[in-house]
């Protein structure tokens, strides 16, 4: 497994990921071993920036991403722009728990925005 490190910036994924932390990322997301589900966090390229956000939906052409803070509209990112899946011990960083957490957090944010 090939891994890389990314230093995080911004607050859109607080409190799961904090600015200044380093995320460890598995780089081969298109391999059969790297199953991606809604709720997983990935690093990707979008509009000239490298971002870490949560998968909200998968599609044959790419992945739909949104932030936990609810400030970013869900957007489709082509497979070629996906850089890697975040490896984390935090149960809210992926899978079903992350998906539920993100939906609740985005709903709460929309009430106060």
Secondary structure, 3 states (H helix, E strand, C coil): CCEEEEECCCCCCCCCCCCCCEEEEECCCCCCCCCCCCCCEEEEEECCEEEEEEEEEEECCEEEEECCCCCCCCEEEEHHHEEEEEECCCHHHCHHHHHHHHHHHHHHHHHHC
